[in-house]
């Protein structure tokens, strides 16, 4: 059996992953990844590390820790802040997976004797013998599927990775955690970005980006309210700004301009929608022929909608069968059925 380093986050999914692998006879090592957290936020990683240590003790497996805080700060947090400052909506979870968990952590694990790494992601890996390639599939639990965040993985990553809970539903994972007697069986799922904690994104970004109140315009160019800083908003957002004499009619962000610090809104959701988008920073897990008919997802847990993907220079043009909302910086991820083909960054 293989020596597997399991990324123990302190949560139940990675804990059950370690338990399942041990049950199968693997030589399992529990590894906690320490990430960066700003000084002005109450420490949360220490509590997660303690939970991870308790899981390792309960399973009787070795516990290791790797400090990737500097790498995380530089390659995830700083890039995220830079994107917000440019007026686009970043996807830090995609960066964390490709650069930290399946980048620096995987390299560290290999250097310390690991044959494979494993995480608690709800996704699946399948080897296609006919094509001699690995395929990334959606997790069996449609409500928890995390393949959207994994589209930048390489064949090398997939060949050395295990997703033990990918075939399970969340209730099944909870049930197994109790059966194994894991100390975190009832621990709630984490919400949002782990390094932000209980601080709002507005308060976090205010430490790094100059934010100033500015005007909210309607579609005709009339000032109808104020916002807290254009960098805080994303296309389709319907809250976080004030409208004078608000009539309780929902309004959606249609466009924003960082340089003029202005936001335009409309009561018509359709005004924030588009049927066609351009995308860059393309990564394909599988080789594809363009133009390609498939489905695409532009938000985690968003609907996968039918589309046609074609190439133009170094970019992609994605045309959907129906209108939807997509903001620059977000990930557009492509699927054929349950298989994740790859993805790109929305322009």
N, C-alpha and C positions, 0 to 999 in steps of 0.2 A: 504493500500500500504506500501511498505518497505522503510526504511531509507537507502539510498544508498550514499556512499562516492565515488565520481568520481575523479579519479586521473587526475587532470587538468595539463597537461604538458605545456600549452601555445600554443599548436598546434590546428589545426582545427578539427582533428579526435576526440580528447577527449572533445572538446567544443561541437561538435554536439552530442556526446554521452550524455552529461549532458542535452542538450536541449531536446533530444528525451525522456529521462527518466522523465524529468519534465512534458512533454506533456502527459505522461502516468499516471501522478498523483502521482509519487513517491515523497517522501521527500528527496530532493537532496541536498547534501553538496559538494561543490567544494573543493578539497584538492590538494595542491601543495607539491610535494616531493622535498625538497632541497637535492641535492647530492654534493659530494666533487668535487672541482675543484682546481688544483694546482695554487699557487701564480704567477707562471711565465706565465700563460695564461690569456688573457683578460676575465673578467667575462662575462659569457653569461646567467647564471641561473637567474640573477636579471632581465634581460629583459624578460625572459620566465615567471617569476613569475608575473611581471607587466601585461603581456598579459593574464595570468590565472586570475588575479584579475579583469581585465576588462571584461572577459567573465562572471565571477560570477556576477559582477555588472549588466551586460546587461541582464542576465537571472533572476536576483533578487533572487539569492540563497546565503546561507552563504558561506564564504570562510575561509578555515583553512590551516595551513601550518605545515608540520612535517619535522624536520631536521634529515635526515638519512645520513648525509655526512660522519660520521665516519664509519658507517656500510658499506657504499658504497666503501669507500677507502679500508677497510680491506677485504671485501668479494668479491669485483669485481675487483678493480684496482690492488691491490697487487697480487691477483691470476693471473690476466692477465699478469702482468709484469713477474711473476715467470715462467709462461708457455713460454713466449718469450725467457726468459733466458735459458730454457731447450731445445729450438729449436723446439717447437711445436707451432701451430697456434691456439690460444684460441678463444672462442666465448663468449665475455663479455655480449652480449645481453641475452644469455641463463641464465647466472648467475644473471644478473640484474632482470630478470623476476622472477626466482624461489626464490631468496633470498631477494630482495628488494621490488618489487611491490606486489608479492603474498606471501611474507614472512613478513618482518618488517612492511610494510605499511598496509597490511591486518590485522595484529595483533593490530596495533595502531588504525585503524579504528574501529575494533570490540570493543576495550577497550573504545572508545569514542561514543559508541552507534549505530554503523552501523550494519544493518542486512546483507547488501551485499556491495561489492565493484564493481566498473565498470572502465574499461579503454577503450582507443580508438583503441585497437588492431583489426586488420582485421582477425577475427577467429570467430567460432561459437561453442556453447555448446548445446548438446542435451541430454535429459535424455532417456535412454533405459528402458522402463517400464518392459520389459520381463526379463532383466538381473539385474534390479535395480541398474544400474550404469550410470554415466555421461560419455558422449563421447565428445572428442574434434574434431571439424571438420574444414576443410579449410574454409577461408573466401570466400564469393561469388565472389569477385574480384580476379581473379587468379594472376593479376599483383601486388597485394598488400598483398596477403595472408601471415599472420605472424605466422601460427601454428607451423612452423619450430622452432621458438624461444620459444615455449610454451610447449615443449614435457616433461618437468620435473614437470608439474603441477600434483598435487595429486587429488584424488576424493574429498577431503575436499575443496580444492581450487575451483574446478569446481562447486561444489554445492553452493558456496557463491560468485560467480562471474558472471557479465554480460558483454557481448561484443556488445553493441548496434549498432555499424556500421558494424558488421560482415556480415549482409545480404545485404549491400550496396556496390556500386562501388565508387571509389574515386570521379568521376564527380558528382555522386548523393550526396555525402557528401558535396562537394563544393557548390552545388546548395542549399542544405538545410541550410548551414551556411549563405548564403546570405538571404534566406527567413526568417531565425530567426534574422537577423540583427546582427550577431556576429562580433565583432570588428576585429577578426583575420581571416575572411573568405578568404582573399587573401594571407595569410601568407604562404610562401614556406615551403615545407616539410624539416625537418632537415636531414642533411646528415652525416653519420659516427657517431663516438662516441661523445656523447654530452659533455663530460668533456674535450675533446681534442681541440675543437674549430677549429681555423684556423691554428693551429700548426700541422706540419706533424707528422706521427707516428714515423718517424726516430728521429726527434728532441725531441719528448716526451720521447721515450725509452732511448735516450742518457743520460737523466737525472738520470736514474735508473739502466741501464745496461752498463757495459764497452763495447763499440763498437770500433772495429779496422778494418781497411781495410785489406782484405785478398785476396788470389788467387782464380780465377775462373778457373776450370779445364774443359776440354772436356771429352768425354767418354773414350778416350784412355789414359787419365792421363796427358795430356799436358796442361801447363798453357797458357790460352788464354786471360786473362783479370783480372780485380779486382772488388771486391764488397765492400760495406760499413760496413759490419759486418754480419756474418752468421745469427744472431738472427732476422734480418729484413726480411728474405725471407721465402717463403712457396713453397711447391711442385707445379709445374706447372706455377709459376710466369715467365713472359717473359720481365720484365723491371726492372730497378733499379740497374743494374750492367753494367760494361763497358767491351767491348770486343776489344782487340787490332786489329787495321785495320778492323774495323767492316764492313762487306760486306752487311749490311742491311738484312741479313737473321735472322729471329726471332729465338731465342734460349730459351729453357724452363728449369727451375730449375728441375733437376732430383733427387738430393739428397743434403743434407747439413750436416755439422758436426760442432757443437758448440765448441767442445774441440779443434779441429785443426783449427777452423775458416775458413773452406773451403766450397766452393759451386761447384757443378758439374752441367753443363748444356749440352743440346743437341738440335740440330736443328730439331730433330724428336719429335713431341709432344707425340707420342706413348711411348717413353722412360720414360715419366713422369707418364704414366698411369698404372693402375693395375686393375685386375678383381676381386681380393679377398682382403679383409681387416679384421683385428681383431679390436674389440671394447670393451671398458670397461665402468665402471660407468653406468651400465644399468638402465634404468627406464622405466617401462611399465605403461601406463595409463590404458590399458585394459589387462586382463589376456590372454595369448597366449599359444599355444602349439608349441613347437619346434620339428623338423624343421618347419619353416614357409615360405611360398611363399607370397611375397608382393612386394611393391615398396619401394625404399629408396632414400633419398635426402641427399647429403653431402654438399650442399651450399644453402644459402638463394637464392631463385629464380632459383636454379639449377633444372635441369630436374629430375623428379622422375623416377628412372630406375628399371626394374624388377630385383629381386634378391631372393636368398634363404638364410634364417638366421638359423643358428644352434648354439648350445651351446658347449663350451669346457671349463670346469672348471667354473671360475667366469667371463669368457669372452664370447663374441659372435664372430662367424665367418660369415662374410657376403660375399656371392659369387654372383657377378653380371652377368647378361646375356651378357653384353658387357663391354669393358674396360672404365674406367673413371679416373679422377684425384681426389685424396683425400689426405689430409695432416694430420699428427698426431695432435691431439688437436681439430680438427673440430668435429662438431656434425653430426652423421648419424641418420636420423630420418625416421621412418618406417610408411608406410601408406597402408591402404586397401581402395582403392577408395579415397573418400574425408575424411576418418577418420584417424586421427593421432593415431597410436597405442602406440608410445613411441619412445625412442631413446637411444643413447649411445655416448661415446667419442671415436673417432678413435685413435688407437694406432700408 
